[in-house]
Amino acid sequence: MTAYGVLRSEWVKFRSIRAMLGCLAGAVVAAGSYGYLFGMAAARDYLAAPAADRAAFDPTETAFRALVLVGVLVSAAGALTVTSEYASGTMPVSVTAVPRRGLLLAGKGAVVALATLLTGPPLALLSLTLSQAALAARGVPSVGPGDPGVPGALLGAGLFTGLIGLYGMALGFLLRRSAGAVSLGTFLLVLPGMAGLFPEAVARWIVTWWPSAAGARLFAVHPGTEGLAPLAGAGVLAATVLGLLCAAAALFHRRDA
């Protein structure tokens, strides 16, 4: 089968996964609802804050916070592109049709990357719009899609979701089971949110260098001097995903389908 044929086949498989629609619909709901709730919480904190804190308020800090939760569903979608084939017993058929396993993995990865890359900016825009609407409704300073730094953050969100989709796919190849891949993927993505449970030095390292935390710098409108620069954060996440994909490719070649 040619490379184009593999891509076409993988796209058909991607669209036919029943749970995929649920993951994508859930991502839309998460981006909108959590974006609005984070905006409401930020507005409440702003109104209760002293004048000095109000002067330093940055409305963009709450604009894309929901994307980490969206990433959980994007990761699950990536994992399902692999684990659904193992669950249904069609992976041997795919391997027979495409004996070059590297080509099969690359085709699946291209479809996952493109689909999740393209969904990132619209989801980020939804989160931004509703979070800022929540701020504006309470008379709190807000921003719009055209404000400085925001368009770049929207594009960065696409790169983030694209990498997270590949991260989920790699876990699917490594674990072969939907429950295991989704559960482990979720835990690793949300670990920075539990950094306060660890000693201070460990917590500081997690919120700076953990792949999901580093990758989240991609949609930081005003990155500041603390933490990694957006490109450095993207590099950490990309290197992690590449390592997982290399491990997935090695195991995929060695294991029986």
LUMLUMBA-835559 format. One record per residue: x, y, z of N, C-alpha, C in turn. Coordinates in steps of 0.05 Angstrom, whole numbers, padded with zeros to 5 digits, always signed. Example, Ala and Ser with C-alpha at 12.3 -4.5 7.8 and 13.67 -1.06 7.14 Angstrom:
BEGIN
+00264-00114+00156+00246-00090+00156+00264-00066+00156/+00257-00045+00142+00273-00021+00143+00258+00001+00157/
***
This chain:
BEGIN
+00017-00024+00000+00000+00000+00000+00018+00025+00000/+00010+00045-00016+00025+00070-00018+00021+00087+00007/+00039+00107+00011+00036+00125+00034+00009+00139+00033/+00000+00148+00010-00026+00161+00007-00049+00141+00016/-00046+00117+00007-00066+00097+00015-00067+00092+00045/-00044+00092+00057-00043+00088+00086-00056+00112+00100/-00050+00136+00091-00063+00160+00103-00093+00160+00100/-00102+00152+00076-00131+00151+00071-00144+00130+00089/-00131+00107+00091-00142+00085+00108-00143+00094+00137/-00122+00107+00147-00121+00115+00175-00142+00137+00181/-00147+00154+00161-00167+00175+00165-00195+00162+00167/-00200+00142+00151-00226+00128+00152-00229+00115+00180/-00207+00102+00189-00208+00089+00215-00213+00110+00237/-00199+00132+00235-00201+00153+00256-00230+00163+00258/-00243+00167+00235-00270+00177+00235-00290+00156+00245/-00283+00131+00242-00303+00110+00248-00302+00101+00278/-00284+00111+00293-00282+00103+00322-00305+00116+00337/-00322+00100+00348-00347+00111+00361-00340+00131+00384/-00320+00124+00400-00314+00141+00423-00300+00167+00415/-00291+00169+00390-00277+00193+00381-00295+00217+00382/-00319+00214+00374-00338+00236+00374-00343+00246+00403/-00344+00226+00421-00348+00234+00449-00324+00249+00460/-00300+00241+00453-00276+00255+00462-00275+00283+00451/-00281+00287+00426-00280+00313+00414-00303+00331+00424/-00326+00319+00428-00349+00335+00440-00342+00342+00468/-00330+00324+00483-00322+00330+00510-00301+00352+00512/-00283+00352+00492-00263+00373+00491-00276+00400+00487/-00296+00402+00470-00310+00427+00466-00324+00436+00492/-00338+00417+00505-00352+00424+00530-00332+00432+00551/-00309+00418+00553-00289+00425+00573-00277+00453+00568/-00271+00459+00543-00259+00485+00536-00279+00507+00543/-00304+00503+00536-00324+00525+00541-00331+00527+00571/-00338+00505+00583-00348+00506+00611-00326+00514+00630/-00303+00501+00628-00282+00507+00647-00270+00535+00641/-00269+00542+00615-00261+00570+00609-00278+00590+00624/-00304+00586+00622-00322+00605+00636-00319+00604+00666/-00317+00580+00677-00314+00577+00706-00288+00589+00716/-00266+00585+00702-00241+00597+00710-00243+00628+00708/-00258+00638+00688-00262+00667+00686-00278+00677+00709/-00299+00663+00717-00315+00672+00740-00298+00672+00766/-00281+00651+00769-00264+00650+00793-00245+00673+00793/-00233+00680+00770-00214+00702+00768-00228+00728+00774/-00252+00731+00764-00267+00756+00769-00273+00760+00799/-00281+00738+00812-00286+00739+00841-00261+00746+00856/-00238+00735+00849-00213+00741+00863-00205+00770+00858/-00210+00780+00833-00203+00807+00827-00219+00827+00843/-00245+00822+00846-00262+00841+00860-00256+00841+00890/-00245+00819+00900-00238+00818+00929-00210+00826+00934/-00194+00831+00914-00165+00837+00917-00160+00866+00924/-00138+00872+00937-00131+00900+00942-00123+00914+00916/-00120+00941+00918-00115+00956+00894-00089+00948+00880/-00068+00942+00896-00042+00935+00884-00045+00909+00867/-00060+00890+00877-00063+00865+00862-00080+00869+00837/-00100+00887+00840-00116+00893+00816-00100+00906+00794/-00081+00923+00802-00064+00936+00782-00047+00916+00767/-00039+00894+00781-00022+00874+00768-00038+00852+00755/-00064+00854+00755-00081+00832+00744-00076+00828+00714/-00073+00803+00706-00069+00797+00678-00092+00778+00670/-00111+00789+00654-00135+00773+00647-00128+00748+00629/-00105+00749+00617-00097+00726+00599-00089+00702+00615/-00083+00705+00641-00075+00681+00657-00097+00661+00659/-00122+00670+00657-00144+00651+00660-00156+00643+00633/-00146+00655+00611-00158+00652+00585-00156+00623+00575/-00133+00610+00579-00127+00584+00567-00123+00562+00588/-00130+00567+00613-00125+00548+00634-00140+00522+00628/-00163+00523+00615-00179+00500+00609-00165+00480+00590/-00145+00490+00576-00132+00473+00555-00118+00449+00567/-00109+00451+00592-00096+00427+00604-00116+00405+00607/-00141+00412+00615-00162+00392+00618-00171+00382+00590/-00171+00400+00571-00177+00392+00543-00156+00372+00534/-00131+00376+00543-00110+00358+00535-00115+00329+00543/-00129+00325+00565-00135+00298+00574-00152+00284+00553/-00172+00298+00542-00189+00286+00522-00175+00283+00496/-00158+00301+00489-00142+00299+00464-00124+00275+00466/-00111+00271+00489-00094+00248+00493-00110+00222+00491/-00133+00222+00502-00150+00198+00500-00158+00192+00471/-00163+00213+00456-00169+00209+00427-00145+00197+00413/-00121+00206+00419-00097+00195+00407-00094+00166+00414/-00098+00159+00439-00095+00132+00448-00116+00113+00435/-00140+00123+00431-00161+00106+00420-00156+00099+00391/-00141+00115+00377-00135+00108+00349-00119+00082+00347/-00105+00075+00369-00089+00050+00370-00104+00028+00385/-00113+00035+00410-00124+00014+00427-00151+00003+00416/-00165+00019+00401-00190+00009+00389-00185-00013+00369/-00162-00012+00355-00155-00033+00337-00147-00059+00352/-00133-00056+00373-00126-00079+00389-00151-00092+00402/-00169-00074+00411-00193-00085+00424-00211-00099+00405/-00213-00090+00380-00231-00102+00360-00217-00125+00345/-00191-00128+00349-00176-00149+00336-00169-00143+00307/-00170-00118+00299-00164-00111+00271-00135-00103+00266/-00119-00101+00287-00091-00093+00283-00077-00113+00266/-00080-00140+00269-00067-00159+00251-00074-00154+00221/-00099-00146+00217-00108-00140+00189-00093-00115+00179/-00090-00095+00196-00075-00071+00187-00046-00077+00181/-00034-00094+00198-00006-00101+00194-00003-00118+00169/-00022-00135+00163-00021-00151+00138-00024-00133+00114/-00041-00113+00115-00045-00095+00093-00021-00076+00089/-00009-00069+00111+00015-00051+00111+00038-00066+00125/+00052-00083+00112+00074-00098+00125+00096-00081+00137/+00100-00058+00125+00120-00039+00136+00108-00025+00160/+00114-00035+00184+00101-00024+00208+00108+00005+00213/+00132+00013+00205+00139+00041+00209+00121+00059+00192/+00114+00050+00168+00096+00066+00151+00068+00067+00164/+00059+00045+00175+00033+00044+00188+00032+00063+00212/+00053+00063+00228+00054+00081+00252+00056+00110+00243/+00072+00115+00222+00075+00142+00212+00048+00153+00201/+00034+00136+00186+00008+00144+00176-00012+00150+00197/-00013+00133+00218-00031+00138+00240-00023+00163+00255/+00003+00167+00258+00012+00191+00272+00006+00217+00257/+00008+00216+00230+00002+00239+00214-00027+00247+00216/-00045+00227+00216-00073+00233+00219-00080+00245+00246/-00069+00232+00267-00073+00242+00294-00062+00270+00298/-00038+00275+00288-00025+00301+00291-00041+00323+00277/-00050+00317+00252-00064+00337+00237-00092+00343+00250/-00106+00322+00258-00132+00326+00269-00131+00341+00295/-00112+00334+00313-00111+00348+00339-00098+00375+00336/-00080+00379+00317-00068+00405+00312-00089+00425+00304/-00107+00417+00286-00128+00435+00276-00150+00441+00296/-00154+00423+00315-00175+00428+00335-00165+00446+00358/-00139+00449+00361-00129+00465+00383-00137+00494+00383/-00131+00509+00361-00139+00538+00361-00168+00543+00365/-00187+00528+00352-00215+00534+00358-00223+00529+00387/-00212+00508+00399-00217+00503+00427-00206+00525+00445/-00182+00534+00438-00169+00555+00453-00186+00581+00450/-00195+00586+00426-00212+00610+00422-00237+00609+00438/-00249+00585+00439-00274+00582+00455-00268+00588+00485/-00246+00576+00495-00239+00581+00523-00234+00611+00528/-00219+00623+00510-00213+00652+00512-00239+00668+00513/-00257+00663+00494-00281+00679+00491-00298+00678+00516/-00303+00653+00526-00321+00650+00549-00308+00660+00575/-00282+00655+00578-00268+00664+00602-00268+00695+00604/-00263+00708+00581-00263+00737+00580-00291+00749+00582/-00311+00734+00572-00338+00743+00576-00346+00743+00605/-00337+00722+00619-00342+00721+00648-00329+00744+00663/-00305+00752+00655-00292+00775+00667-00307+00800+00661/-00313+00804+00636-00326+00829+00627-00353+00833+00640/-00368+00811+00644-00394+00812+00656-00393+00823+00685/-00371+00819+00698-00368+00829+00726-00352+00856+00727/-00348+00868+00703-00333+00893+00702-00304+00891+00707/-00293+00867+00702-00264+00862+00706-00250+00865+00679/-00225+00875+00679-00210+00878+00654-00209+00852+00639/-00212+00853+00612-00211+00829+00596-00196+00835+00570/-00191+00814+00554-00177+00818+00528-00194+00804+00506/-00186+00809+00482-00199+00797+00459-00180+00782+00441/-00190+00768+00421-00172+00752+00404-00151+00767+00390/-00156+00793+00385-00136+00809+00370-00117+00824+00387/-00118+00821+00413-00100+00836+00431-00071+00824+00428/-00051+00841+00434-00023+00832+00431-00017+00806+00445/-00005+00788+00432+00003+00762+00444-00018+00740+00442/-00043+00748+00438-00064+00728+00438-00064+00711+00413/-00061+00722+00389-00060+00705+00365-00038+00684+00366/-00015+00692+00377+00007+00672+00380+00000+00650+00399/-00014+00657+00421-00022+00637+00440-00042+00618+00428/-00060+00628+00411-00079+00610+00398-00065+00590+00379/-00045+00599+00365-00029+00581+00348-00013+00561+00365/-00003+00571+00387+00012+00554+00406-00006+00532+00417/-00031+00539+00422-00050+00518+00432-00053+00496+00412/-00052+00502+00386-00054+00481+00366-00030+00463+00367/-00006+00474+00370+00018+00457+00372+00017+00440+00397/+00006+00451+00419+00004+00436+00444-00015+00412+00440/-00039+00417+00429-00058+00395+00426-00047+00374+00406/-00033+00383+00385-00022+00364+00366-00001+00346+00379/+00016+00357+00396+00036+00341+00409+00022+00322+00430/+00002+00332+00444-00012+00316+00463-00027+00292+00450/-00037+00297+00426-00050+00275+00411-00030+00253+00404/-00006+00261+00396+00015+00241+00390+00024+00227+00416/+00025+00242+00438+00032+00230+00464+00012+00208+00471/-00014+00213+00467-00034+00193+00473-00031+00169+00454/-00026+00174+00429-00022+00152+00410+00001+00135+00418/+00023+00147+00426+00047+00132+00434+00040+00114+00458/+00026+00125+00477+00018+00108+00500-00001+00085+00492/-00017+00090+00471-00034+00069+00461-00018+00046+00450/+00003+00052+00435+00021+00031+00424+00036+00017+00447/+00044+00032+00467+00060+00020+00489+00043+00002+00507/+00018+00010+00512+00002-00005+00532-00020-00022+00519/-00028-00015+00495-00048-00031+00480-00076-00031+00491/-00080-00022+00514-00106-00023+00527-00117+00006+00532/-00142+00011+00525-00153+00038+00528-00152+00047+00556/-00161+00030+00575-00162+00039+00603-00134+00047+00613/-00114+00030+00607-00087+00036+00617-00076+00061+00604/-00079+00064+00577-00067+00086+00563-00081+00113+00571/-00107+00112+00574-00122+00137+00581-00116+00144+00610/-00116+00124+00628-00111+00130+00657-00083+00141+00661/-00063+00127+00650-00035+00137+00653-00032+00164+00640/-00043+00167+00616-00040+00193+00603-00052+00215+00619/-00076+00210+00630-00089+00231+00647-00072+00238+00671/-00062+00217+00685-00046+00222+00709-00021+00239+00703/-00007+00232+00681+00017+00246+00675+00011+00275+00666/-00012+00280+00653-00018+00307+00644-00026+00325+00667/-00040+00314+00687-00050+00332+00709-00031+00332+00733/-00009+00317+00732+00010+00317+00754+00019+00344+00763/+00024+00363+00745+00032+00390+00754+00012+00404+00772/-00014+00397+00769-00034+00408+00786-00033+00397+00814/-00019+00375+00818-00015+00364+00845+00013+00369+00856/+00027+00388+00844+00054+00394+00852+00056+00402+00881/+00035+00415+00892+00035+00424+00920+00037+00401+00940/+00032+00377+00931+00034+00354+00949+00063+00345+00954/+00082+00355+00937+00110+00347+00939+00126+00368+00954/+00150+00360+00963+00168+00380+00974+00173+00403+00955/+00180+00426+00966+00181+00451+00950+00200+00448+00926/+00223+00437+00930+00243+00435+00908+00231+00417+00886/+00219+00395+00893+00207+00377+00874+00184+00390+00859/+00167+00404+00875+00144+00418+00863+00153+00439+00843/+00174+00454+00850+00185+00474+00832+00195+00462+00806/+00208+00438+00808+00218+00425+00784+00195+00415+00767/+00174+00405+00780+00151+00394+00765+00137+00416+00749/+00132+00439+00762+00117+00460+00748+00134+00474+00727/+00160+00469+00727+00177+00481+00707+00184+00461+00684/+00191+00437+00691+00202+00418+00672+00185+00395+00664/+00163+00390+00679+00146+00367+00672+00134+00373+00644/+00134+00353+00626+00127+00359+00598+00100+00374+00594/+00079+00366+00609+00054+00380+00604+00055+00409+00614/+00069+00414+00636+00072+00441+00647+00090+00458+00628/+00111+00445+00618+00129+00460+00600+00114+00466+00574/+00099+00446+00564+00084+00451+00539+00063+00472+00541/+00052+00475+00565+00031+00495+00570+00042+00524+00566/+00068+00527+00566+00080+00553+00561+00074+00563+00532/+00067+00544+00515+00061+00551+00487+00037+00570+00485/+00018+00569+00504-00005+00587+00502-00004+00608+00525/+00020+00614+00535+00022+00635+00554+00025+00662+00539/+00006+00680+00543+00006+00705+00528+00029+00723+00538/+00032+00724+00564+00054+00739+00576+00071+00720+00592/+00091+00707+00580+00106+00686+00594+00121+00695+00619/+00130+00720+00619+00145+00730+00642+00173+00717+00643/+00186+00722+00665+00213+00712+00669+00214+00686+00684/+00193+00679+00698+00192+00654+00713+00184+00631+00695/+00196+00608+00698+00190+00585+00681+00205+00586+00655/+00199+00567+00637+00212+00565+00612+00200+00585+00591/+00216+00592+00572+00205+00607+00549+00187+00589+00533/+00168+00600+00518+00149+00583+00503+00164+00563+00484/+00184+00571+00470+00198+00553+00452+00213+00531+00467/+00224+00538+00490+00238+00518+00507+00217+00498+00518/+00194+00508+00526+00173+00490+00536+00164+00471+00514/+00161+00482+00490+00153+00465+00467+00174+00444+00462/+00200+00452+00465+00221+00432+00461+00220+00410+00481/+00215+00416+00506+00213+00395+00527+00190+00376+00520/+00167+00387+00513+00144+00369+00507+00149+00353+00482/+00160+00366+00461+00166+00352+00436+00186+00330+00440/+00207+00335+00456+00227+00315+00461+00215+00291+00475/+00197+00296+00494+00184+00275+00509+00167+00258+00490/+00151+00271+00474+00134+00257+00455+00151+00241+00435/+00173+00252+00426+00190+00238+00407+00202+00213+00420/+00210+00215+00445+00220+00192+00460+00199+00170+00463/+00175+00178+00469+00153+00159+00471+00147+00145+00445/+00148+00161+00423+00142+00150+00397+00164+00131+00388/+00189+00137+00395+00211+00119+00388+00208+00092+00404/+00200+00094+00429+00196+00070+00445+00172+00054+00434/+00151+00069+00426+00127+00056+00414+00135+00041+00388/+00151+00054+00371+00159+00042+00346+00175+00017+00351/+00193+00018+00370+00210-00005+00376+00193-00028+00385/+00175-00024+00403+00158-00045+00413+00138-00056+00392/+00128-00038+00375+00110-00045+00354+00124-00064+00334/+00149-00059+00329+00164-00077+00311+00170-00104+00323/+00174-00105+00349+00181-00130+00363+00158-00147+00370/+00135-00135+00377+00112-00150+00387+00096-00162+00364/+00081-00183+00370+00061-00193+00352+00038-00173+00351/+00026-00171+00328+00003-00152+00325-00021-00163+00340/
***
